[in-house]
Amino acid sequence: MRLGQAAITGAVADLRTAGQVPNPDVSLNLLAISPWSGYGSGSWKDKRGDNVLRLDQLIERGGKRDLRVRGAEARLDAARFELDDTARQQLRVLRHAYYNLRLAQEKQQLAEETANLYRKSADAGKLRQKAGDIAPVDLSRLQIDLARAETEARQALTERQQARQALAYLIGREREADILLASDSWPTLENRALSQSPLEQRPDLEAASRRLKAAEADRDLARAKKSRDVTFGMQYEHNLQNAPTNSYGFGVSMPLFIWHEYEGDIARAEADLDMARQQLELQQAQVLGQVAQARNALLSARDRYQRLEGGLLADAERVAKAAQFAYDKGAMGLMDLLDARRTLRQIQTEAASARADYAKALSDWQIQAEFRKIK
């Protein structure tokens, strides 16, 4: 963002420079100095010889100053739109980092709940093993799953800490990373119409369009060099060679196009204009691809979210509760209970990832296609 602000500051300075009239030139010439008689003493008015004071002003023709201003204005607009586009892209990165933290928090909570469940089961298993209700091998299986759950809980804590650091870096609060908490709820699932703003108004395309206008102004400025600039001059001459004489004069000068007529400058400007036009076309194609990709990703994430929240997660929870009840009543073996728990854990983790993917996909769609709504 700071680089974008610096670019705007430079573009403002270029615009100011482009509209300035060329400064006049002033010159003082000492002529007809005799090596035998010297130049004389006293002030310059008393010197023998010619003292010529001259003032020259360049007059630009062909609308060069207006063309420079037009190009500078277009570049300034492009710099501002590029800053807007940088903010748009940074918003996407920030939202992804936030949702990553939200997901890491949910995964850690699930991992801790699972570890606590296995911890209680292992404690209960020790009592039942002493009472002869379960075999020692079943207790070993419970302890193995407990160790696995505790390892996953530690890994989830590490992932949450990493997500905190990533988000803290983006918002400039690295020293407060340990207390960051993603407290907002997940975006609600809705079958929304995927409407989009006019893509030509996207900041990156607006910036490319302004760059094209600047290149057109530069091309016209190169062609305007064929219009000869004129330099007007006025002079005052003080002569003390024979008798004191003061005289005045004026002059006009212009370049002669003998060796070239700026063909190279014009050709270069034409090439830059063609490059700017191709860059705009390339960026338009990229934007269309980005929007299509964001749309497909959102539809896919929404379908996955609906499938999990629409019944699969609830079914897994019912199966796990039924398996626990059957195991407590002695109607189900330990391996079947552990399988039901693992399935529930997997579905819960997948559901959390689906919520995060949907949130990210929805954010990307808003940034890529509904960008006017997030300014």
C-alpha positions as CSV (number, residue, x, y, z in Angstrom):
1,M,0.0,0.0,0.0
2,R,2.8,2.4,0.8
3,L,4.4,1.8,-2.6
4,G,1.0,2.6,-4.2
5,Q,0.8,5.8,-2.2
6,A,4.3,6.7,-3.3
7,A,3.4,6.0,-6.9
8,I,0.4,8.4,-6.7
9,T,2.6,11.1,-5.1
10,G,5.0,10.7,-8.0
11,A,2.2,10.8,-10.6
12,V,0.9,14.0,-9.0
13,A,4.3,15.6,-9.3
14,D,4.5,14.5,-13.0
15,L,1.2,16.1,-13.7
16,R,2.4,19.4,-12.2
17,T,5.6,19.2,-14.2
18,A,3.6,18.4,-17.4
19,G,1.5,21.6,-17.2
20,Q,4.4,24.0,-16.6
21,V,5.4,26.5,-19.3
22,P,9.2,26.3,-20.2
23,N,11.2,28.8,-18.3
24,P,12.9,31.7,-20.2
25,D,16.7,31.8,-20.7
26,V,18.7,34.9,-19.9
27,S,22.2,35.5,-21.1
28,L,24.9,38.2,-20.8
29,N,27.5,38.3,-23.6
30,L,30.7,40.4,-23.6
31,L,31.8,41.1,-27.2
32,A,34.5,43.0,-29.2
33,I,37.1,42.8,-26.5
34,S,40.4,44.2,-27.7
35,P,43.6,42.4,-26.6
36,W,45.7,45.6,-27.0
37,S,43.5,48.2,-25.4
38,G,42.0,45.9,-22.7
39,Y,38.6,45.9,-21.4
40,G,38.8,49.0,-19.2
41,S,38.1,49.7,-15.6
42,G,34.9,50.5,-13.6
43,S,31.5,48.9,-13.7
44,W,30.3,46.8,-16.7
45,K,28.6,49.9,-18.1
46,D,32.0,51.6,-18.4
47,K,33.7,48.7,-20.1
48,R,34.9,49.1,-23.6
49,G,33.3,46.6,-26.0
50,D,29.8,45.3,-26.5
51,N,27.6,44.1,-23.5
52,V,24.6,42.2,-24.7
53,L,21.8,41.2,-22.3
54,R,19.4,38.8,-23.9
55,L,16.1,37.1,-22.9
56,D,14.8,34.0,-24.9
57,Q,11.4,32.3,-24.4
58,L,10.5,29.0,-26.0
59,I,7.0,28.8,-27.4
60,E,5.7,25.3,-27.8
61,R,3.4,24.5,-30.8
62,G,1.2,21.6,-31.7
63,G,-0.5,21.3,-28.3
64,K,2.5,19.6,-26.7
65,R,1.8,20.9,-23.2
66,D,-1.9,19.8,-23.4
67,L,-0.8,16.3,-24.6
68,R,1.7,16.0,-21.7
69,V,-1.0,17.0,-19.2
70,R,-3.4,14.5,-20.8
71,G,-0.9,11.7,-20.5
72,A,0.1,12.6,-16.9
73,E,-3.6,12.8,-15.9
74,A,-4.2,9.3,-17.3
75,R,-1.1,7.9,-15.5
76,L,-2.3,9.5,-12.2
77,D,-5.7,7.9,-12.6
78,A,-4.0,4.6,-13.4
79,A,-1.9,4.8,-10.2
80,R,-5.0,5.5,-8.1
81,F,-6.8,2.5,-9.6
82,E,-3.8,0.3,-9.1
83,L,-3.8,1.3,-5.4
84,D,-7.5,0.3,-5.3
85,D,-6.6,-3.0,-6.9
86,T,-3.8,-3.6,-4.4
87,A,-6.3,-3.0,-1.6
88,R,-8.7,-5.4,-3.3
89,Q,-6.1,-8.1,-3.5
90,Q,-4.9,-7.5,0.1
91,L,-8.5,-7.8,1.3
92,R,-8.6,-11.3,-0.2
93,V,-5.4,-12.3,1.5
94,L,-6.6,-10.9,4.8
95,R,-10.0,-12.7,4.6
96,H,-8.3,-16.0,3.8
97,A,-6.0,-15.5,6.8
98,Y,-8.9,-14.8,9.1
99,Y,-10.9,-17.8,7.9
100,N,-7.8,-20.0,8.3
101,L,-7.6,-18.9,11.9
102,R,-11.3,-19.5,12.4
103,L,-10.9,-23.0,10.9
104,A,-7.8,-23.7,13.1
105,Q,-9.8,-22.7,16.2
106,E,-12.6,-25.1,15.3
107,K,-10.2,-27.9,14.5
108,Q,-8.4,-27.4,17.9
109,Q,-11.8,-27.5,19.7
110,L,-12.8,-30.7,17.9
111,A,-9.4,-32.3,18.7
112,E,-9.6,-31.3,22.4
113,E,-13.1,-32.7,22.7
114,T,-12.0,-35.9,21.0
115,A,-9.0,-36.2,23.3
116,N,-11.2,-35.7,26.3
117,L,-13.6,-38.3,25.1
118,Y,-10.9,-40.9,24.7
119,R,-9.4,-39.9,28.0
120,K,-12.7,-40.6,29.8
121,S,-13.0,-43.8,27.8
122,A,-9.5,-44.9,28.8
123,D,-10.2,-44.2,32.5
124,A,-13.5,-46.1,32.3
125,G,-11.7,-48.9,30.5
126,K,-9.2,-49.3,33.3
127,L,-12.0,-49.7,35.8
128,R,-13.8,-52.2,33.5
129,Q,-10.7,-54.1,32.9
130,K,-10.1,-54.5,36.6
131,A,-13.7,-55.7,36.9
132,G,-13.2,-58.1,34.1
133,D,-15.7,-56.5,31.8
134,I,-13.2,-55.9,28.9
135,A,-10.0,-57.7,27.8
136,P,-6.6,-56.1,28.3
137,V,-6.2,-55.8,24.5
138,D,-9.3,-53.6,24.3
139,L,-7.8,-51.3,27.0
140,S,-4.6,-51.1,24.9
141,R,-6.7,-50.1,21.9
142,L,-8.3,-47.3,23.9
143,Q,-5.0,-46.1,25.1
144,I,-3.6,-46.1,21.5
145,D,-6.5,-44.0,20.3
146,L,-6.0,-41.7,23.2
147,A,-2.4,-41.2,22.3
148,R,-3.4,-40.5,18.7
149,A,-6.0,-38.0,19.8
150,E,-3.6,-36.2,22.1
151,T,-1.1,-35.9,19.2
152,E,-3.8,-34.5,16.9
153,A,-4.7,-32.0,19.6
154,R,-1.1,-30.8,19.9
155,Q,-0.9,-30.5,16.1
156,A,-4.1,-28.5,16.0
157,L,-2.7,-26.1,18.6
158,T,0.4,-25.6,16.5
159,E,-1.8,-24.9,13.4
160,R,-3.8,-22.4,15.4
161,Q,-0.6,-20.6,16.5
162,Q,0.7,-20.5,12.9
163,A,-2.7,-19.1,11.7
164,R,-2.5,-16.4,14.5
165,Q,1.0,-15.3,13.4
166,A,-0.1,-15.1,9.7
167,L,-3.1,-12.9,10.5
168,A,-1.1,-10.8,13.0
169,Y,1.5,-10.1,10.4
170,L,-1.1,-8.9,7.9
171,I,-2.7,-6.5,10.4
172,G,0.5,-5.3,11.9
173,R,-0.1,-6.8,15.4
174,E,2.7,-9.3,15.6
175,R,3.2,-8.7,19.4
176,E,-0.5,-9.5,20.1
177,A,-0.6,-12.6,18.0
178,D,-1.2,-14.9,21.0
179,I,-4.4,-13.1,21.9
180,L,-6.0,-12.9,18.5
181,L,-9.4,-14.6,18.2
182,A,-11.6,-15.1,15.2
183,S,-15.0,-14.6,16.8
184,D,-17.2,-14.0,13.8
185,S,-19.5,-16.8,12.7
186,W,-19.2,-18.5,9.4
187,P,-21.1,-17.0,6.5
188,T,-24.6,-18.4,6.2
189,L,-25.3,-20.8,3.4
190,E,-27.7,-19.3,0.9
191,N,-28.7,-20.0,-2.7
192,R,-27.9,-16.6,-3.9
193,A,-27.9,-15.3,-7.4
194,L,-24.4,-14.9,-8.6
195,S,-24.8,-11.4,-10.0
196,Q,-21.7,-9.4,-10.9
197,S,-20.7,-5.8,-11.5
198,P,-19.6,-4.6,-14.9
199,L,-16.1,-6.1,-15.3
200,E,-14.7,-3.1,-17.2
201,Q,-15.1,-1.1,-13.9
202,R,-12.8,-3.4,-12.0
203,P,-9.8,-1.4,-10.7
204,D,-7.2,-3.5,-12.5
205,L,-9.0,-3.1,-15.8
206,E,-9.6,0.6,-15.1
207,A,-5.8,1.0,-14.5
208,A,-4.9,-0.8,-17.7
209,S,-7.4,1.4,-19.6
210,R,-5.8,4.6,-18.3
211,R,-2.4,3.3,-19.2
212,L,-3.7,2.8,-22.7
213,K,-5.0,6.4,-22.8
214,A,-1.6,7.6,-21.5
215,A,0.1,5.7,-24.3
216,E,-2.2,7.3,-26.9
217,A,-1.3,10.8,-25.5
218,D,2.4,9.9,-25.7
219,R,1.9,8.8,-29.3
220,D,0.2,12.1,-30.2
221,L,2.9,14.0,-28.3
222,A,5.6,12.2,-30.4
223,R,3.7,13.2,-33.6
224,A,3.4,16.8,-32.4
225,K,7.2,17.1,-32.4
226,K,6.8,17.7,-36.1
227,S,5.3,21.0,-35.3
228,R,8.3,23.3,-34.9
229,D,8.7,25.1,-31.6
230,V,9.6,28.8,-31.9
231,T,12.0,30.7,-29.7
232,F,11.5,34.4,-29.4
233,G,14.3,36.6,-28.1
234,M,14.8,40.2,-27.0
235,Q,18.1,41.9,-26.3
236,Y,19.7,45.1,-25.0
237,E,23.2,46.0,-26.3
238,H,25.5,48.5,-24.6
239,N,28.5,49.5,-26.8
240,L,31.5,51.7,-25.7
241,Q,33.9,50.9,-28.5
242,N,33.8,54.3,-30.1
243,A,31.0,56.4,-28.7
244,P,28.5,55.2,-26.1
245,T,25.6,53.5,-27.9
246,N,22.6,51.6,-26.7
247,S,20.5,49.5,-29.0
248,Y,17.7,47.0,-28.8
249,G,16.8,44.0,-30.9
250,F,14.7,40.9,-31.1
251,G,15.1,37.6,-32.9
252,V,13.2,34.4,-33.8
253,S,14.6,30.9,-34.1
254,M,13.2,27.5,-35.0
255,P,14.7,24.1,-35.7
256,L,15.4,22.8,-39.2
257,F,14.4,19.2,-39.9
258,I,17.3,18.3,-42.0
259,W,18.6,15.0,-40.6
260,H,15.4,13.6,-39.1
261,E,11.8,14.4,-38.3
262,Y,11.5,12.4,-35.1
263,E,10.7,9.2,-37.0
264,G,12.3,7.1,-34.2
265,D,10.4,8.8,-31.4
266,I,7.1,8.3,-33.2
267,A,7.8,4.6,-34.0
268,R,8.7,4.0,-30.4
269,A,5.5,5.7,-29.2
270,E,3.5,3.6,-31.6
271,A,5.1,0.4,-30.3
272,D,4.4,1.4,-26.7
273,L,0.8,2.1,-27.6
274,D,0.4,-1.3,-29.2
275,M,1.9,-3.0,-26.1
276,A,-0.5,-1.1,-23.9
277,R,-3.4,-2.2,-26.1
278,Q,-2.3,-5.8,-25.9
279,Q,-1.8,-5.6,-22.2
280,L,-5.4,-4.4,-21.8
281,E,-6.7,-7.3,-23.9
282,L,-4.6,-9.8,-22.0
283,Q,-5.8,-8.4,-18.7
284,Q,-9.4,-8.6,-19.9
285,A,-9.0,-12.3,-20.7
286,Q,-7.4,-12.9,-17.3
287,V,-10.3,-11.2,-15.5
288,L,-12.8,-13.3,-17.4
289,G,-10.9,-16.4,-16.4
290,Q,-10.7,-15.3,-12.7
291,V,-14.4,-14.6,-12.5
292,A,-15.3,-18.0,-14.1
293,Q,-12.9,-19.8,-11.7
294,A,-14.4,-17.9,-8.7
295,R,-17.9,-18.9,-9.8
296,N,-17.1,-22.6,-10.2
297,A,-15.2,-22.6,-6.9
298,L,-18.2,-21.0,-5.1
299,L,-20.7,-23.4,-6.6
300,S,-18.5,-26.4,-5.7
301,A,-18.0,-25.2,-2.2
302,R,-21.7,-24.5,-1.7
303,D,-22.7,-28.0,-2.9
304,R,-20.1,-29.6,-0.6
305,Y,-21.3,-27.4,2.3
306,Q,-25.0,-28.3,1.7
307,R,-24.2,-32.0,1.5
308,L,-22.4,-32.1,4.8
309,E,-24.7,-29.8,6.7
310,G,-27.8,-31.1,5.1
311,G,-27.7,-34.6,6.7
312,L,-24.3,-36.3,6.5
313,L,-23.0,-34.6,9.7
314,A,-26.2,-35.3,11.6
315,D,-26.2,-38.9,10.5
316,A,-22.6,-39.4,11.7
317,E,-23.5,-37.9,15.1
318,R,-26.5,-40.2,15.4
319,V,-24.4,-43.3,14.5
320,A,-21.7,-42.3,17.0
321,K,-24.3,-41.9,19.8
322,A,-26.0,-45.1,18.9
323,A,-22.7,-46.9,18.9
324,Q,-21.8,-45.6,22.3
325,F,-25.2,-46.6,23.7
326,A,-24.9,-50.1,22.2
327,Y,-21.3,-50.5,23.5
328,D,-22.4,-49.4,27.0
329,K,-25.1,-52.0,26.9
330,G,-22.7,-54.7,25.7
331,A,-24.4,-55.0,22.3
332,M,-21.4,-53.7,20.3
333,G,-17.7,-54.4,20.3
334,L,-15.0,-51.9,21.0
335,M,-13.7,-51.9,17.4
336,D,-17.1,-50.9,16.0
337,L,-17.3,-48.1,18.6
338,L,-13.9,-46.7,17.7
339,D,-14.8,-46.9,14.0
340,A,-17.9,-44.8,14.6
341,R,-16.0,-42.3,16.6
342,R,-13.3,-42.0,13.8
343,T,-16.0,-41.5,11.2
344,L,-17.7,-38.8,13.3
345,R,-14.3,-37.1,13.8
346,Q,-13.6,-37.2,10.1
347,I,-17.0,-35.9,9.1
348,Q,-16.8,-33.1,11.7
349,T,-13.3,-32.0,10.4
350,E,-14.6,-32.2,6.8
351,A,-17.6,-30.1,7.7
352,A,-15.3,-27.4,9.3
353,S,-13.1,-27.4,6.2
354,A,-16.3,-27.1,4.1
355,R,-17.4,-24.0,6.0
356,A,-14.0,-22.4,5.6
357,D,-13.8,-23.3,1.9
358,Y,-17.3,-21.8,1.3
359,A,-16.4,-18.7,3.2
360,K,-13.2,-18.2,1.1
361,A,-15.0,-19.0,-2.1
362,L,-17.8,-16.5,-1.3
363,S,-15.2,-13.9,-0.4
364,D,-13.3,-14.5,-3.7
365,W,-16.5,-14.2,-5.7
366,Q,-17.3,-10.9,-4.0
367,I,-13.8,-9.6,-4.7
368,Q,-13.6,-10.9,-8.2
369,A,-17.1,-10.1,-9.5
370,E,-18.9,-8.0,-6.9
371,F,-16.0,-5.7,-6.2
372,R,-18.1,-2.6,-6.0
373,K,-19.9,-3.9,-3.0
374,I,-16.8,-4.2,-0.8
375,K,-15.2,-0.8,-1.4
